[in-house]
């Protein structure tokens, strides 16, 4: 049976909120059960760890602006301040909750930095904040990384694991595996024009959304797409995992299931349509979901943690997988948090939970 709980709690001398996601090991999930409690969770001696979470900082040394629709203000300089506040908050965590790593879910700097000639300086400043942590950062590749750097440059980046193919897994503690995905393996951005991954992206978009030109720059992407449903995801700021990565993903989950590990999946773009507005998903999200739900994975995935959709969202699917889309600091507010992993539950702390994970329908 799956239980989800929200409580209030003081962390590091502050009045913070927490969001608890619990499960049993049963693969057949009962209907969602909700309860509230004011009792702090106790740490287990094994299989316990915590990590920081922040997504879509997108900082630039530029005046505030707006999103493409001019409906949401974007605080470019304020986002860097929020990143610094997040590091300060993580550093103040008491010993049982100190982060083992920081999950930086992509788009650390904004694409405008390239136009402003500030890419290297902006990246150095942002990484300088993360480097104040005594633990490593797990940095994902988002679309704004690819607006600033191509894949050849990312392959040489010391702040990434691989760069060109930035998907991998690691085990932070016994019993848990973190799987990092690279949503832009099939993409119009970041690849050379002779790269098979770019050629595949051109073919996909020509089939699914002919409004998009091969260079990804021209055309009105959403003309005639008002009633296209989830096909609206076929735009250049999204991308695909691709067959090679999906085959690897399946083998990674099968290996975790065989040894009884639970899994946390990190992805810049969203994998479940109910965890976003439908326009910020992976092109091949359905295949990724099928892998998470396959018999060989044996229900090992506990949660999928994403960014990309700045408004954030949350959905617990019928298999009991928590799909968390975190709010961007560009929107203002304290958009960062800490996930505490225990034997039977996940717990999200934040200075203000609604600034980190929005209060949407279905979120307890």
N, C-alpha and C positions, 0 to 999 in steps of 0.2 A: 504494500500500500504506500502511496506517495503522500507526504504531508508537506505543507508549506506554511511558514510562520513569519510574521513581522513583529519585532519588539523594539523597544527603545533601550539604549544602554549608554553609559559613560565610557568612553575610550580615550585614553591619554588626557584626562581632565576635561574632555569636551562632552557635550550632550549629543551623541551621535545616534543614528538609526541603523538597524540591521534588518536584513531580509534573509530568511532561512529556508532552504530547499532541502527536503528530506526524502529518503526512499528506503525501501527494503530491497533485498537482492532478488525478489521474485520478478520473473520476466513478464508475467501477466499482470498488468497494472490495474488496480481498482480505480473507481472514480476519484477525482481529486478531493482531498479532505483538508479543510482549513481550520486553524486554531490560533489563538493568540496566547502569548505567555510573557511574563516579565522576568523569568528565570534565566540568567546567563548560561550559555552552553559551556560545558566543561571540556577541556582539551583531553584527547585520548593520547596515550603514551606512544602509539605507533600509527603511522599513516596520516599524521596531522601536519599541515603546513598552511601558510598564508602567502598571498601575493597581491601586489598592487595592480590596479586596473585603471587605464586611461585610454581614450580613443579620440582620434581626429582633433589633435591640438591645432594643427594647421596655422601655426603662428607665422606672422610676417611683420616686419617693421613698417607698418602702413596704417593709415587712418581706418577707422571702422568702415565697413561696407555692408553689403546685403547679399543674400543668396540670389540665384539667377532669376527667380520670380519676384524679387524685391519685396518679399513678405517677411523675411527674418533678418534681423541685424546680425552682422558678424564682427566680433570684437577681436581683431587680429593681434593687437599688442596685448590686450587683456588675456588672451589665451595663454601667452607665455607666463604671465603673472599667475594664472591658475595652475600651470605646470609646476611652477616654483612652490606654490601653496601645497600642491599634492605631495611633493617631495618632503616639505617640512612636516606635513601630517604623517606620512609614512615613517619618517625618522623618529617621530614622537611615540610610535606604537610601543607599548610595553612588551617585554620579552616574549610572552606566549604568542603574540600576534605579529612579530616582526616579519616583514615580507622576505620570502626566499628569493623572489625575483619580481620584476615589474612587467606586466603584460601591456606593452605599448602597441595598440591594435592598428597602427598604421596612420598615414597622413600626419606625420609629425610636423612638417612645415608645409605652407601653402604653395600652390603652383605659381602664384604671382611672383614668388622670389626669383624665378628664372628670368622673367621679364624685367625685373628690377635690378638684376645683376647681383642679387644678395643670397643666392643659394647656399654657398659654402659658409658664409657668415651666419645665416639663419640656422643651418644645421648644427654648426659648432656651438651656438648659443643654447639650442634646445638640448643637445646631447650633454652639454656642460651641466645642465640642471639634473638630468638623469644620472650623470656620473657622481653626483653628490651622495647617491645611495651606496651603501656598502655591499649591495647585491647586484647581479647583472640585470640588464633589461632584455626582454625578448621583443625585438622590434620587427613588426610585420611590414610587408610592402603593400602600400595603398596606392591609389591612382595618383595622389599628389607626389609621392616619391617618384613616380614614373613621368610626371610633368617636369620634374627637376633633373632626373638622371635617366640614362638609358641602361639597359641590362648589362652591357659591358662595364659600365662604371660601377653598377651595384655589385658586380662580381668581385670587385676589388675593395668593396666597402668594409672596413673593419667592424662596423656596428651591426653587420648582418652575418648570418651563418654561412650562406652560400651566395646569395645575391641573384644569380641568374635563375636558379630554381630554388626559391626560398621556402621549401616545405621539408619538414623533418619532425621527428619525435624525440622526446626525452622523458626520463623518469625522475621527477623531483624528489620523491620519497618512495619507499617500497609500497607497492599496491596501487600506485597512480602513474598514469602516463599523460603527458601533454602532447597533443598533435597540432603542429603549426601548419596551416595551409596557405597556399599562394594563389589567390583568386585571379591573378593576371598572367598566368602561363599562356592562355589563349587570349590575345589582346591586340588592339590597334596601337597601344601606347607602350613605349619602352623597347620594342623589338626593331631590328633592321628589317627593311622591306623584303629581303630574301630569306628571312627566318620562317621556317614552316609554321611556327606558332602565329606569326602575323598573317600569313597567307590563309590559314584556317579561320582566323578571326574575320578577314575580309569576306570569305565564303559564307560564314554563318550570318553576318549582318546583311549581306546581299540577299540572302534567302529570307531572313526574319524581319528586317527593317530596311527596305531599300531607300529610305530617306537619308541614311547615313552614307556619306562618301567614303572611299577607301582611306583617305587621309584623316578621317575622323573630325575634320574641322568644319566642313561646309554642310549645308542642308539643315532643314528644320526637322529635328529628329522625331518629333511627336505628331507631325501632321498626319491626320487620319488614324491616329492611334488611341483616340479617346476611349473607344470601346474594346481595345485590344487586350485588356486584362493584364496578365503577367507577362505578355509579350513586350510590354513597355520596358522590360529589363534589357532589351537588346539595343543598348546605346554604348558609346565609347567609354563612358566613365565606369562601366562594369566590365567584366571579363569572365573567362571560363577556367575551370581547373584543368581540363584536358584529360584525354584517355590515360596518358602515362601517370599523371598524379593521382587520378581516381583509382587506378589499379594499385598504386602504392598505398593509398588511403585504406583500401579494402584489406590489404595484407597487414597493415599496421593495426587495424582494429581486430582482425582475426588473431594476430599474435598476442595482443593485449588480453583478449578473451580466453585464450588458451592457458594463460598463467594467472587468470583471475584478477587482472588489473581493471580499475575504473579509468575512464578517459575524459579529459577536458579538451575540446576542440577550439582552437583560436583561428578566426578567419576575419579578414578585413570586411568583406562584403557578406551579406546575410544569406543563409542557406534555407530558411523557412519563410514562405510568403506571409505568414501571420505574424512574423517578427519585424515587419517593415511595411511600408506603403505599397510594395510591389514593384517599385522602380529601382531598387538598390540591391538586387539579388544577383547571385552568380548565374551566368547563362545556363549552366548545367546543374542547377541546384537540385533538380529532381533526382539525378543520378547520385549526387552526394547523399541525399536523404535516404535513397534506397540502400546505400551501403551502410549507413548508420543503423538502419532497421533490419538489415539482413540477418538471417539465422546464425551465420557464422560469427557475427559480431556479438551475439548473445546479450544484447542490451547493455553493453559495457559503457556506452557514452552517457555521461551524467549531464553534461551541459555543452552548449555551443555559444561562445562568447564573440561578439562582433562589434563593429563600429559602422562607419560609412553613412548610415542614415542619421543625420545630426540630431533629429528629434528623439531618437531612442525608441525602444519598444520592448515588449516581453511576451513570450508565448510558451506555454507548456503543452507539448503535443500529446497525442493519444498514446505514445509510447513512454511517456514520463520524462522526455528529454527537455531540459530547460533551455530555451533559445533567448539569450539576453543580448539586446542591442543597446549599447551605452551612449549616453548623450554627449555631444561635443562641447568642449570648453568654449568654442566660438560663440555659443549661445549665451554665455554668461553663467553665473552661478558656480557652485562647487562641484564640477562635473568630473569626479574621480572617486575611487573607492578602494576597498580591500576585500578580497575573497578569502574566507577561511574555510579550509577543507578538512572535514572530519570523517570518521569511519562511516557514519550514517547520514550525513547531511552536508550541504554547502551553505555558507553564511556570507552574505554581502553586507559589509559595513560601509557607511559613507557619512561625511559631515552632515549632508542633507540628502537623504535617499532619493527624493524626487528630482534632484539635480543630476543624479548619477544614472538611475534607472527609472523611467517615467511611470507615473501612476496611471496605467492604462487598464482597460477591461481585461480581467483574467489575472492581473498581478495582485496578489493578496495585500 
